[in-house]
Amino acid sequence: MSVNLRRLAATGAVLGLLASCGPNGGFDPDLRGWMPGNLATDDAAAAAPPRPEPDQRGVITFANGQVVVARAGDTPAAIAARLGLGAAELARHNALMPDTVLEAGAVLVLPSRVAGAPQGGAVGAAGAAAVTDPFANQPSRSTAPTGTPPAATPAPASPAASPREHVVTAGETAWSVARRYNVTVQDLAAWNGLPADMGLRVGQRLLIPQPGQQRPATAATTRPGQGSQTPPPPSASAPLPDEATAPAASPGPAAPAADLGATRTAATASRFQMPVSGSIVRLYEKGRNDGIGIAASAGATVNAAGAGTVAAITRDTSGTPIVVVRHEGDLMTVYAGLGDVSVARGDSLSAGQALGQAGQSGVVHFEVRRGFESLNPESFLN
């Protein structure tokens, strides 16, 4: 019986939302490596080139437009006054109010070009925007005698490709935009000065940097006889020492008794019960199926596998509820395939307390995770 992949993808999205509420704050909420299929784009999303540095006014000029980097305490009205633009027009173009206070480093797209800014398409060694010489290709007007070789001109820096522009729509996140354009979410945040919570607003204009290119790894090969030399065996210069070897049929040494209680950790002490009565119809396979599928008839009661707190409740693209429960030891359990939910976010649950009822699919998907790492639920079940 197949598991609805859309439901699994929505489960990953819920866990991404929990990244900000982890106990150690060390989560990386880019879900590309979690689910099977086309979500894994880490290999293609190579690091983008750094964003050019702004000029003294905060303006960066590209071939296809200009942006301005806000200073601490800036508002769209203050930036518009500094650049000679209309405050209402600049604010409306970036889905802001004219008096909105911006964080330092926030990027606004200019509705029209302002004069006097060097183009930021070329990046020097220090990462600053390079000024293009308009007379670089003109014939020399030097008064030096004929035949005097002209002075060598340094080669210009390689221009970085101009970024694309994306207008945020309802429901989009920094990670979904990064996946859409095959760039890393870190580059997206750096180019746009996103806040620490990676929050976006509807109508916000984002710069999409051109992703870098990763060269495929090639194994080094050598011709026969040109590799490392094989050292001569010890027997080439002296006979091997006599060794007393036991017959193969002899019993091995007794293993030392292990004190399992002394090595018991919070993770191994955490035991869960089956969330629903039924047989396991799909096994855990790390990287392909990050949980187990349990057969359950429609309307069967789905219970909390252990004591904890409801961390999130959401729905997949088909409207089916998904519940995430946080437990001690930085563990989380995920329940998908529900038809109805009887708990609310923030509720404290005891082990075996009802979460809701199984849906019409006939399968309840159950996961155990520590942060972003999926664990085999069967190793935790009583």
N, C-alpha and C positions, 0 to 999 in steps of 0.2 A: 504494500500500500504506500503510495508516494506521499511525500510531505510537501505542502504548498511552499514553494521557494519564496514567494512574495512574503509569506508570513515570517519565514526565517530572516529575510532581509530587513523587515520591519523590526524584528527582535534586535538585530544589530544596531538599528537606529536608536532604539530605546536605551541600549547600553551606552551609546555615544553620548546621550543626554546626561547620563550619570557620571560622566567624566569629571564634572565640576564638583560633585559631592563625594568623591572618593576620600578615604581617610588620610591618604598621604599625598593626594594631589598629583600623583605621578602618571596618570593615565594619558594615553595619546589617542584622542577620539577620532582618528582617521581610520575608518573601518575597512580599508581596502583589502587587508589580508585575512579578514574574518570569514567571509562567505565564499563558496565556490562560484565559478562562472566568471563574468566579466568585471566583477568588482575589484579584482586585484590589479591595480595599475601602478604599483610602486616601481616596477622595473622601468616602465615607460616614462614615469614622471621624474625625470632627472632634474637636478637642481638648476633653477633658472639663473641667468646672470644677475648681478646685483642691480638694484634700481639706481639710476644716476642721481647724484647729489643736486639739491635745488640751489638756485642762485640766492643772493642776499634777500630777495623779497619772498623766497619760498617757492618760486616758480620753476617747474621742470618742463622743458619744451621737447616734444617728440615730433616726428614727421607728420603724424596724423592728429595732433592736438596738444593741449597744454593742461597741466594740473598744478595745484598749489598745495604745499605741505603746511598745515596749520601749526602755529606756535602755541605755547601754553596760554590759555585764556582767550584765544582768538574766537571770534564769531564770524559768520558769513558776512555780516555788515562791516565789521572791521577789515576783513580781507578785501571786500569789494572797494572800500575807501582807499586801501593801500594800493590797489591795482587799477583804480579808475573804472570799475565796473558798477553795474546796478546791483544793489544789495538784494532786492526782491528777485531779480533774475538769477543771480548766483545761487541763492538759497533754494529757489524752486527747481533749478536744474539738478540739485543734489538732494532733493526731498528733505529739506530742512527749513526751519524758521530762521529769519534773519538774525534773531538774537540768541540762537542756540549756542551755548558755550561748548567749544570743541576740545577734545583732548590733544595734547601735543603730539604731532606726528600724523594726525588724521589727514587724509588726502581728499581734496575736492577737485572735481573736473570742471574746468573753466568753460562756460558756454560760448565764448569767443576768444580769439587770440589777443594777447596783450603784447605790446612792442617792447623791444629792448632785452629779450631773454635769449641766451645762447641755446642752440638745439641740444637736447639731452640724449640724442641717439648714439653719440660716440662717448665711450667711457674710457677715461685715462687710467693709468696704473693705479692711482689712488682711489678710483671709483667716482671722481667728480666729472661733471659734464664738460666735455671738451668743446672749445669754440672752433667752428669751421672757418678756415681762411677763405674768403670769397675770391682771392687772387691767386689761389694755389696753382691753378692751371693756366694762368696768363703768361705770355712771354715776358722775359726779364727786361726791365728798363734800366739796367745797370749801365753806368758810363765807363765801365772797365774797358781796356783796349780789346780789340777783336782778337779772338783766339784764347782769351783767358777763360779757363773752365769755370762754369757757374758753381756757386757753393751748393753743396749737397743739402737737400731738404729732407728732414726726417719723414718716414712713412707715417701716414695718419693712423690713428687708432681704429680698430675694426668697429664699425658702428653696430650697436645692438639693435635687434629688430624691435620696431615699435610695438608696444603692448596693444592688445585688443581691449574693448570696453564692454562691460556686461552690466545690465540694469537688473537689480534684484527684484524678484517677484515673490508673492506670498508663498510661504512654505520652504523657501530655499535657505540653506545654511552655508557656512564657509566651506564645509567638507563636501557638500553636494556640488557646489560651484567648482571647487578644485577638481573633483572627479570628472565633472563635465568637460573641462578643458585640459585634463590630463596634466595638471601641475600639482606640486605639493602644496598642502595647506599652509605650510610655513612660508613659502614664497608668496602666496596670495596675501597672507597677513603682513609680511614685510613690505610689499609693494604698495599696500593700501593703508598702512598704519592702523590695522584693526585693533580694537581693545583687547584686554586680557581674556574676556569671556567670549571672544570671537563673534559678538553679536552683529547682526546685519539689520537694516531697515528696508522696508519695501520702497522701491524707487532709488535706492542708493546706487551710485555708479562706481563699479569696481574696475581697476586696471588688471588685465589678465596678462601676466608676463609670458613671453615665449619660452616654453620648456627647453631645458638643455638636452643634449644628445649624449646617450651612453654608448660607448664603443663596446661591441660584444667581446667578451673575454675569449682569448685564444690561447691554447696550451702551447708552451714552448717545446719545440722539437729539435733534436740533434741527429746528425748522421750517425750510422753505426760506427762504433769505435771512438766517437768523440765525446761521449758522456763521461760521467765520473767513473773512475777506475774501481774495480771490485778489489777490496783488500784480500790478501792471501789468507787462507784459513790457518789457524794455529798449528794444525798438524803438518803444515808444509815445512816448518822448521824444527818442531819437537813433537814427540808423540803425545796424544791426549792423556791426561791423568786417569788413573783407575778410579772408577766410580762404582759404589755398591748400589745397584738399582733393585728395588723391590719388584717381585713378579706382578704382572698386571692384575692377577686375581686377588692380590692381597687387599684387605679392607683399608680404606683411607683413614686418616686421623679423625677422631671425634671432633665435631664442631663445638666451639664454646657455647655455653648456654647464654642466650641473649635475654636481657632484662627489657622486655618490650614496654613495660610501664615507665621505665626511666627515660626512654626515647620518645615517648608519646607526646605529640605536639598538638596545638589547637586545631590544626587542619585534620590530623588523623583522628582526633577526638570527636570531630563533628560528624555525626551520623544522621542521615535523612531517611525518611520513610517514603514509600511510593506515593506520589501525589494522587494517583487514581488507580483503582483496581482493574488490572488488565495485564495482558502479556506484552512483552517488548517486541515490536514488529520492525523496528529499525534500530541498528546498533550505532554506538558512538564511533566516529571516525574523524580524528583530528584533522582539521583543514578542509574536510568535505561535509561532514555532518557533526556539528559541535554539540549535539545532544542526543537523546534517545527518543524514539517514537513509541508511545504506549497506546495500545488499542483501547478505545473507550466508546461506549454507545452514547448517542446523543442524550443529553440531560443528566449523565452520570456526574456525581459530585467530585470536584477537583479540590484537593486539600493542600495546605501549606506543608511542604516537606519537612520543615523545621521551624522553630521559633525565630521570629525576626520582625522586620518592619517593612511595610509596603513602600518601596522606593519610587516606583513609577507605574502608571497604568496608561496604555496607549492602544491604538488600533493599527492593524496593517492596512494595506491598500484596499483590501476587500471589506474593511470594517470589522474584522474579527479582533476581539480584545486580546491584549498581551499584558501579563502582570509580571513585575520584577520585585523580588523580595530580597532585602539585605539581611545577612546573618552575621554572627560573631566570626572572628577570624578572617575578615575581609572577603567573605564568600557571598555570592549572589546566586539565587535560583531564578530561572526564567520559565514561565508557563505560557505556551501558545496553543492555539486551537480551541480556545474557550468560546462558548456560545453566550455566556452571561457571566457577570462579575458581581460579587456580593460584598466587596471590600472597597475602601477608598485609600488614596495615597496618604501615607503617614500613619495608617492603622498599625497597632502592635498586634502581632499574631502569635498564637501558640502553635506548637507542632500538631498537625492534624486538623487545624481550624479550616473551615470551608472557605475557598476563594471564589468559587462560582461553579458553573456547570460546563461539561464538555459540549462542543459544538457539533455540527452536522457532518464534519469531515471524517469522524470515526477514529481520529488519532489526536492525542495530546502530546505536544512537543515539550520536552523537559530538559533544561540545561543547568549545569553547575559551573560557575565561573569565579575565578579570583582575578579581579580587575578585568583586563582584556583577555586573559588566558582562559581558554575553555578546558575543563577537566572532565574525566569520564564519570558520568553520574553513577554508574554501577558500582564504582569503588567507594561511594559514599552511602549507598542504600543498605539498610539493615536486611 
